[in-house]
């Protein structure tokens, strides 16, 4: 289990995925998380919120999977989203901060490496931003996102450029398309994600995936 004495930049670069280690680290990081991400010029919440608002403006239920402290939810509200917003995350400390900030109708602590505690076809859109690093079973997880989104709904995710290739994400997209679970609406990247790296390293680009169920 990664100790909290490991620099966050080293820990993130190691692609951690063990749920206990991820929860422990994010609980410890929660209080400074927003400030740290702002100092690294984190761009994904703005990009993803804009994607949902532009491509599915009539969405009435959005599921924020891996919501953390609520950066995407706050951005959705800033951009005028007035529907129901539900957040899931493994870190209770992060969920507490998301609740204090407001904007979410419900928040639930959830291990994202297990089936989501969400009914089939229950959301108009599901977003997953800055989370795929910790979810090595990409295909199982993306199938879960497709499961919980209604037909005609939207799935929007980010994935680091290096992991996009290492985890064969292009192949996953093709298989879900072949199975009729979604069709690819847009794939942008490599695109800015953490242009200042983790504060002391090279820029970290990502792919932005938008699929229609």
Secondary structure, 3 states (H helix, E strand, C coil): CCCCCCCHHHHHHCCCCCHHHHHHHHHHHHHHHHHHHHHCCECHHHHHHHHHHHHCCCCCEEEEECCCCCHHHHHHHHCCCCCEEEEEECCHHHHHHHHHHCCCCEEEECCCCCCCCCCCCCEEEEEECCCHHHCCCHHHHHHHHHHHEEEEEEEEEEEEHHHHHHCCHHHHHHHHHHCCCCEEEEEEEEEEEECCCCCCCCCEEEEEEEEEC
